[in-house]
Amino acid sequence: MSDEPALRGVSAAAARWRIGVTAASIVGLQTLVCGLAAAPVLLVWTALVTWWAPDRIVAAILLSILLAPSYVGFALCLLVVSALATRVTGLRTPPNADMPIAAMEWRLMRWAQYMAAIHLVRVLAGTLFRGSPIWTAYLRLSGASIGRRVHVNSLALSDYNLLEFGDDVVIGADVHLSGHTVEAGIVKTGGVRLANGVTIGVGAVVGIGVAMGHGSQVGALSLVPKHTTLEPGHIYAGIPVRRLGAET
């Protein structure tokens, strides 16, 4: 009698166990991250309420005025705390990996935790700081290799530890630039390297394994297929991109 059904049962049970542990880890870690990020703001609020307790009307007015600055303070703390948490826990995207979704292996589960941490920051803090040096600093602290005077005006970046940007790189609004793709039920990863002076136009999509040479440009709404190398000093546009001519 074959043991194959029993083995399938064990494998399915192990996969469910890994999913459960991962879900609990995501909830637990991100709850802790948000709590630590909110703590400084709550301490300030507590001190102000205690100070103005005799005059409740004044306290209410003061706290109302501080609502918006308090959220900005929380968002700033969240950027730092989340980035440090992923560093301490070692959450990163494995380079040049093929991870079958059906297998639900631990490597895939840890990658899912990293993606959850990134997404939380995007939702709660990204819209406030994207396009600013603060957002660039967060990407760098979260594992991206980023040079000087880099401008990133997009939240659709992921797998930060697989991104390598040189100096004076400009990434336009809503650019999708990722270190992973999903094909036939397999998560595949690969680094993206942008040399000095690269510009990527609004809404462009850049696949995994892409390398762009010094001073190259990609037009708006273009697609750079995975594992493509773009020559230095040229302009590219289209779906997929094609070279239009040398930069003037």
C-alpha positions in Angstrom: 0.0 0.0 0.0 1.4 3.4 -1.0 2.3 5.9 1.6 1.9 8.8 -0.8 -1.6 10.0 0.6 -0.1 10.0 4.1 2.9 12.0 2.9 0.6 14.5 1.2 -1.3 14.8 4.4 1.8 15.6 6.4 3.0 18.1 3.8 -0.4 19.9 3.8 -0.4 20.0 7.6 3.2 21.4 7.6 2.2 24.0 5.1 -0.8 25.0 7.3 1.5 25.2 10.3 3.9 27.5 8.5 1.1 29.7 7.3 -0.3 30.0 10.8 3.0 30.8 12.4 3.7 33.4 9.7 0.3 35.1 10.1 0.9 35.2 13.9 4.4 36.6 13.4 3.2 39.3 11.1 0.4 40.4 13.5 2.7 40.2 16.5 5.7 42.0 15.0 3.7 44.8 13.3 1.6 45.3 16.4 4.9 45.8 18.3 6.3 48.1 15.6 3.2 50.3 15.6 3.1 50.4 19.4 6.8 51.5 19.6 6.2 54.1 16.9 3.1 55.5 18.7 4.7 55.6 22.1 6.5 58.9 21.9 3.4 60.6 20.6 1.3 59.1 23.4 3.8 60.1 26.0 3.5 63.7 24.8 -0.3 63.6 24.8 -0.3 62.1 28.3 2.0 64.8 29.6 -0.2 67.6 28.1 -3.4 66.1 29.4 -1.9 65.9 32.9 -0.6 69.5 32.6 -3.9 70.9 31.4 -6.2 68.6 33.4 -7.7 71.5 35.5 -9.0 73.2 32.3 -10.6 70.5 30.2 -11.7 73.0 27.4 -8.2 74.2 26.9 -6.8 70.7 27.0 -9.4 69.6 24.3 -8.5 72.5 22.1 -4.8 71.9 22.5 -5.1 68.2 21.7 -7.3 68.9 18.7 -4.6 71.2 17.3 -2.0 68.5 17.9 -3.8 65.8 16.0 -2.2 66.3 12.6 1.4 66.9 14.0 0.9 63.8 16.2 0.2 61.7 13.1 3.2 63.0 11.3 5.3 62.2 14.4 3.9 58.7 14.5 4.7 58.2 10.8 8.2 59.4 11.2 8.8 57.0 14.1 7.2 54.2 12.1 9.7 54.6 9.3 12.6 54.2 11.7 11.1 51.5 13.9 9.9 49.3 11.0 13.3 49.6 9.1 15.2 48.7 12.3 12.8 45.8 13.0 13.4 44.2 9.6 17.1 44.6 10.1 17.1 43.0 13.6 14.8 40.1 12.5 16.8 39.6 9.3 13.7 39.9 7.1 14.9 40.3 3.5 14.1 39.1 0.0 16.4 36.2 -0.9 18.4 37.1 -4.1 18.0 35.0 -7.3 15.5 32.6 -5.7 12.7 30.5 -7.1 10.1 29.9 -4.4 7.1 27.7 -5.3 4.0 29.1 -3.6 2.4 25.7 -3.3 5.3 24.5 -1.1 4.9 27.3 1.4 8.5 26.9 2.5 9.9 29.0 5.3 12.0 31.1 2.9 8.7 32.2 1.2 7.1 32.8 4.6 9.9 35.1 5.7 9.7 37.0 2.4 5.9 37.4 3.1 6.7 38.9 6.5 9.1 41.4 4.8 6.5 42.4 2.2 3.9 42.9 5.0 6.3 45.2 6.9 6.9 47.2 3.7 3.2 47.5 2.9 2.3 48.7 6.4 4.8 51.6 6.1 3.5 52.4 2.6 -0.1 52.7 3.8 0.5 54.5 7.1 3.5 56.7 6.2 4.4 56.5 2.5 1.9 59.1 1.2 3.3 61.7 3.6 7.0 61.4 2.7 7.3 59.9 -0.8 9.5 62.1 -3.1 11.3 63.5 -0.1 14.8 62.8 1.4 13.0 61.2 4.3 11.5 58.5 2.0 14.9 57.9 0.4 16.5 57.6 3.9 13.9 55.0 4.8 14.5 52.9 1.7 18.2 53.0 2.5 17.7 52.1 6.1 15.4 49.2 5.0 18.2 47.6 2.9 18.4 49.5 -0.4 21.7 50.6 -1.7 21.2 54.2 -2.7 23.6 56.9 -3.7 23.5 60.7 -3.3 20.8 63.0 -4.5 18.3 60.2 -5.4 14.7 61.2 -5.8 12.0 58.5 -5.4 8.5 59.7 -6.0 6.8 56.3 -5.9 5.5 53.9 -3.3 5.4 50.9 -5.8 8.9 49.8 -4.9 9.5 46.6 -3.0 12.3 44.1 -2.1 14.4 47.0 -1.1 17.5 44.9 -0.3 17.7 43.9 -4.0 17.7 47.5 -5.3 20.9 49.3 -6.1 20.7 53.0 -7.2 23.7 55.2 -8.1 23.9 59.0 -7.7 21.4 61.4 -9.1 18.8 58.8 -9.9 15.2 60.0 -10.5 12.2 57.7 -10.2 8.9 59.3 -11.2 5.5 58.9 -9.7 3.8 55.5 -9.7 6.8 53.7 -11.1 6.6 50.0 -10.4 10.1 48.7 -9.6 10.4 45.3 -7.9 12.8 42.6 -7.1 10.3 39.9 -7.5 7.8 38.5 -10.0 5.3 35.6 -9.8 5.2 33.2 -12.8 3.3 29.9 -13.0 2.9 29.8 -9.2 6.6 30.5 -8.5 7.9 33.7 -6.8 11.2 34.6 -8.7 13.6 37.2 -7.4 16.3 39.3 -8.9 18.2 42.5 -8.3 17.6 45.8 -10.1 20.7 48.1 -10.7 20.4 51.7 -11.8 23.6 53.5 -12.6 24.4 57.2 -12.0 22.0 59.7 -13.6 19.3 57.2 -14.5 15.7 58.6 -15.0 12.5 56.5 -15.0 9.4 58.3 -16.2 5.9 58.3 -14.6 4.1 55.0 -14.4 6.9 52.9 -15.9 7.3 49.2 -15.0 10.8 47.8 -14.4 11.2 44.0 -14.1 13.6 41.9 -12.1 17.2 41.5 -13.1 17.2 44.9 -15.0 20.4 46.9 -15.3 20.4 50.4 -16.6 23.6 52.2 -17.7 24.8 55.6 -16.7 22.5 58.4 -17.8 19.9 56.1 -19.5 16.3 57.2 -19.5 13.0 55.3 -19.6 9.9 57.1 -20.8 6.6 57.4 -19.0 4.3 54.3 -19.0 7.0 52.1 -20.5 7.8 48.5 -19.7 11.4 47.3 -19.1 11.2 43.5 -19.3 13.0 41.3 -16.8 16.7 40.7 -17.2 17.0 43.6 -19.7 20.2 45.6 -19.9 19.8 49.2 -21.2 22.9 50.9 -22.6 24.3 54.1 -21.1 23.3 57.5 -22.4 20.3 56.4 -24.4 16.5 57.0 -24.2 14.1 54.1 -24.1 10.3 54.0 -24.4 7.5 51.6 -25.3 6.0 48.3 -24.3 8.4 46.7 -24.2 11.0 49.5 -24.4 13.1 50.1 -27.5 15.9 52.5 -27.9 14.9 55.9 -29.3 18.3 57.6 -29.6 21.2 59.0 -27.7 20.7 61.5 -25.0 21.4 65.1 -26.1 
